[in-house]
Structures are given as C-alpha cells and as structure tokens.
Amino acid sequence: MQLHISTDGVPIFQQIVDQIQYRIVSGQLAAGDELPTIRGLAESLRVNPNTVARAYRELEHEGLVEKRRTTGTFVAEQIERRTLNQRRDLLKPHLQRLIIQSRQLGFAIDDVIEQLKKRDDQIPRDENRS
C-alpha cells in the first residue's frame, strides 16, 4: 500500500488515518482486505511503529478496520454500508482547508467554484465508480 507522508503540519498518524479512510470509503480497499502489518507499514513510511499503531487504533475506533488476533488488521465487513452523509463528512476537512486558503489568497467563493468546475472537466473520470 502506497501512502504519502508530507510535512504540511498534519500529524503523521492523522495522514495515515485519512489516506486509509479515503481508500476504504472510495472502494479502493474492500471489506475483508488485509492492511499491512504495523511494523511493515512503519518501515515503508520510515516512521515509528507506535505512529502506525495509533493510526490503526483510530481506524478501529471508527469502525473502519478490525483486528483479528494473530492474523492481522482487516477492513471491516460492514464498511460497505457507509452512507452518503458519512462520505460527505470525510470531505468536510478538505473543503474547510480549501475555503480558508482561498480566503487567504483573496478569492471569492464563486471564483473557487468556477475553478473547481474547470479542474473537474480536466480530470479523467473512472468509469467504474459512481
């Protein structure tokens, strides 16, 4: 699993949570899929294993993953029942950051919406997703 850690001020464990959460809700990770081991993911990201363990605990607390004794961490079976509102909740922090940054740069919301629409037209759509 390829995750990307940045130095933008967001805690590393939260970056891990956000990226795995996105992959689960978007369907890139399906119910029953196994996540990398804590030690394996920590080594590939070059972070402390405690950081990955904290992220996995948070994902488990949110009901997105489940630990199975001696076999690993897996995407929870009930994840396929995520509602539209739950998926919208995942988008809210990104929208908030966009709005704050847009205001700091002096853009009106109409300008931002126009830019979003233009950019949306430029990005190819995955025909298998809705």
Salt bridges, closest charged atoms under 4 A:
GLU66 OE2 - ARG68 NH2 3.17
GLU77 OE2 - ARG68 NH2 3.74
ASP89 OD1 - LYS92 NZ 3.09
GLU114 OE2 - LYS118 NZ 3.27
ASP120 OD2 - ARG125 NH2 2.53
ASP126 OD2 - ARG129 NE 3.76
